[in-house]
Every structure is written in structure tokens, then in C-alpha cells.
Amino acid sequence: MTKKEKMVMSYLCSKCQQKRTYLISPQEISQALSKKYVLSVEEIDEIMVELSNENYIDFVVSDSKKGYFYCVNLKKSGQTFNTDTKKNRRTFGLLILRSMFLATVSFVFGMILKAIFK
């Protein structure tokens, strides 16, 4: 999953809470993410299709006089996206800490063995 897809999915999770269907325009998504990325409507369309293919969302394009909107419904994996992302970050952080601890312990153990057998 790319950074843009993660940002769009995070925005959709914050907007579409619970199991309801929401109407969201591509312009609304673009404005919400404009601080970090500039997304065109075509890019948003591609991202939405990709998120649908990855089984995060169900969406239908709805046409109206004001433009077109996405009728977005989060699937089960889409509803747990934010918690899964936090869990993955925490697991990665713990893995880094464990690696640093083991490297430190092996260094100290090596220094002790070097001092003993010198």
C-alpha cells in the first residue's frame, strides 16, 4: 500500500465511522489531504479502485447536479485499518528496541570475554 493510499484510507476511516454508508466527493478528499499531497481526481479514482480491490472499502460512484460523489462503505478490514496500523508501528518499534538491546548485550558480553581471555 502506498503512502497516498494510506492517507486516503486513514481519512475515510475517520470520516466513515461505524457501518454506515457516506457520500464523499473527490474534492473533499483532495482538500483534506492537500497539506501533504496534491491529488487529482483521476488519482483519487485509481486509489479508490485499488482500496476496493484490496478489500478495504465498497464504493459506488453517484452522479448528481453538483458533480459526482463516492458512496463509501468500510469493510471489516477497513474498519480496523487505524488500529492495525498502530499495532504494526508498535510491533516495529518493539522489534527495533529488542534488536538494540541484543546488540548492546552481545557487545558487553564480548568485552567481558575479551577481558577474561586476554
Secondary structure as UniProt FT lines:
FT   HELIX           3..15
FT   TURN            18..19
FT   STRAND          21..24
FT   HELIX           26..32
FT   TURN            33..36
FT   HELIX           41..53
FT   TURN            54..55
FT   STRAND          57..64
FT   TURN            65..66
FT   STRAND          67..74
FT   HELIX           76..79
FT   HELIX           81..116
//
